[in-house]
């Protein structure tokens, strides 16, 4: 497999650096001696303490520079590009979450559309070697055909969040075409792990358990037709991104989109059972959630399942972490971080 590894002489700009994926990717690059410029607005969509914890760990590296700012602030982005002249840009800053996009649509347009436009404009006027940006598996909408392949139609998003991510792909394609910007979009499939996002189901279930509250499972209590999710451990995701960074598209079209997932979907109920087992092991006592079954939520899709053939062909990406190992690592971290014993 011929792909170029990281080049420590290059400057890597990571937006959303205090976020879940942004933190792990920044750390991986810094560990290999790369210069990382991290940007984050540290918003309070979820517990800001977690973002500060991640940030403190990154600040320990001498080659890490942090700028508190919002990518929807065009002058900040313009100045940042002119000052630091990044070679590679990884745009992970975005308002995440399918359900929250129904409650607070404004912030999705601000961050995911205007913010991403500012990044594209900055790459246009300050040419970069590679722009990598976060898309999402949610662009597949209610597609029935599985596994999802990059060539599938993604014209029917079922949430505003998904619409903004589809828009990002279209915007990147256009800028790449007009201004020769090598760009790669990554459709992430349910990323999980230690220091993850508290709005994700596995984290929320764990919070509820330790608060003595029941968990809500939005699958109608239908075990025959359970929801399937392609859960992808954070280390696998970072490995995939890292392999891509120094391998921009070199032939037209200069814009590519890849699924980055586990290629092995799990039933939601199996995922929950595995989480109970992992927490039992981490705490040394039997953990069983008090479960309340609810109808499937508007905007949720029945299954996410990634075909990762294209990414494997491009850079040899193959996820290696089983759901059992990944959830155990999360459970061990959670019990220690929140001192629940």
Phi, psi and omega in degrees: 000114182264097171225148183278135179279178182300149178244106183297346180281349183270157178257123182252122176261123180241115174271149186073033187292337178267002176281178185299299182289321181300320179296310183295322179292316178303314182299317181297319180291318180296323179299335180260016173082014180278153172276124181238126171260116182255134177238137175200145177266357177050045181289168187258030176304324169221176186316110182295334179302323180295320178295320179293324177298314179299315184297318179302321180293323180288326182293346177290343181270130184291338181268015178257126175242127181250133174239119175278117182188167184248130182295346176280357175269100189296319183293324178298313181297315180301312181297321181297315179295320181291324181285314189260344179045062181297144175275321183232133180242130176241108182266101178249354179289124179191156170277118184264171172098124179288312188289324181294336180291342176280324182281321189224071185295331185306315187293333178290319179293317182299307186278310190280331180260299182295315180301314182291324175302317179298321177296315180298316179298319180295321178292330178292316185271346177228080191310135180243161180282332182198131170249119175248133183221157181276120164255206184202151175296342182293346178296339181287349176057224183263028178308133182270330184288126176233154355290157177290132177244151184300337181277353180294153174294135176234044184265005184229062179296149183246014173211157177296322177306311180298321179299319180293325181288321174298319178299320178302317180297318180294316180297315180297319179301314182295311180296321178299316181294315185284324190238014177055045177267115176292120186224143178227125176260139181243120177271098183285141177246110175028083182274136182218165176149181179301146181062025182285191182274126182295346179277355179280151188303312185299324180288315179297319178300318181294316176304313183297317182302312183286345175270000179073027182247154176288156175260145177260129180244117187267068177225022180064007185066022184263098185283337179289319182247055184291158173289145175244138178227141178268083183285128184237123183289144186304319181298323179293318179301313182296320177301315180298316180295314182303319180296329183279332193307316184265017182230066181290159172300135183246349178237153179297141355285143182279009177243125178234152175233133179234143163286141172227100186209194186263344179060028184203076187292148179244146171298141179304318183292327177292321178301317181294317177301317181294322177296319177300317180295318181296319180290326176299316181292319183291327184262343183077018175217159183291125178249122173226128180284145169276114192255134174239125183263133184232164176296154177300137183283147175301132180095343177281148179248151185294326183212141166238131187205113186267131160276124182249020182301317184296317181292325177294318178296322185286313187223013177073023182289127174214116180297144188239353188260123178286159179299325180295312180293317183296315180290329176295319178296320178296312183299316179299316179297313185301313182298321180285313185296316181266003177048051185278354176272000000 
